[in-house]
């Protein structure tokens, strides 16, 4: 049970940091760039989603580096 708790502790921080960047990117393009929101099936929406995922990756990198340095996660 301790292993499950340790995994949840480390992965929750990693996932939350990724989601913060992803949702910030989506909010920027939905609220600031296009005044009517993009249709979900459009190619532009898909491209902006990919850009937001890259932003999420960038925001998760320092958190993952900190977790690895602290010994909470293993480097891959």
NORKA-V428895 format. One record per residue. N is the residue number from 1. RES is the residue in one small letter. PHI is phi in degrees with one decimal (* if undefined). Layout:
N:RES:PHI ; N:RES:PHI
This chain:
1:x:* ; 2:x:-63.1 ; 3:x:-63.2 ; 4:x:-65.2 ; 5:x:-61.9 ; 6:x:-63.6 ; 7:x:-66.8 ; 8:x:-63.6 ; 9:x:-60.2 ; 10:x:-75.9 ; 11:x:-71.3 ; 12:x:-62.6 ; 13:x:-65.1 ; 14:x:-64.2 ; 15:x:-67.4 ; 16:x:-63.2 ; 17:x:-68.3 ; 18:x:-63.4 ; 19:x:-64.5 ; 20:x:-61.8 ; 21:x:-67.6 ; 22:x:-61.7 ; 23:x:-69.8 ; 24:x:-64.0 ; 25:x:-62.7 ; 26:x:-65.9 ; 27:x:-66.5 ; 28:x:-62.4 ; 29:x:-76.9 ; 30:x:-78.0 ; 31:x:-99.6 ; 32:x:-108.6 ; 33:x:-87.0 ; 34:x:-111.0 ; 35:x:-71.5 ; 36:x:-82.8 ; 37:x:-58.6 ; 38:x:-68.8 ; 39:x:-67.3 ; 40:x:-64.5 ; 41:x:-93.3 ; 42:x:-82.5 ; 43:x:-66.4 ; 44:x:-64.3 ; 45:x:-61.3 ; 46:x:-61.8 ; 47:x:-65.3 ; 48:x:-66.7 ; 49:x:-65.1 ; 50:x:-64.4 ; 51:x:-63.2 ; 52:x:-66.0 ; 53:x:-66.6 ; 54:x:-64.6 ; 55:x:-61.6 ; 56:x:-62.4 ; 57:x:-61.4 ; 58:x:-65.6 ; 59:x:-73.5 ; 60:x:-84.2 ; 61:x:-58.0 ; 62:x:-64.8 ; 63:x:-66.9 ; 64:x:-64.7 ; 65:x:-62.3 ; 66:x:-64.8 ; 67:x:-66.2 ; 68:x:-68.3 ; 69:x:-63.4 ; 70:x:-76.3 ; 71:x:86.6 ; 72:x:-82.4 ; 73:x:-128.8 ; 74:x:-101.4 ; 75:x:-68.2 ; 76:x:-103.5
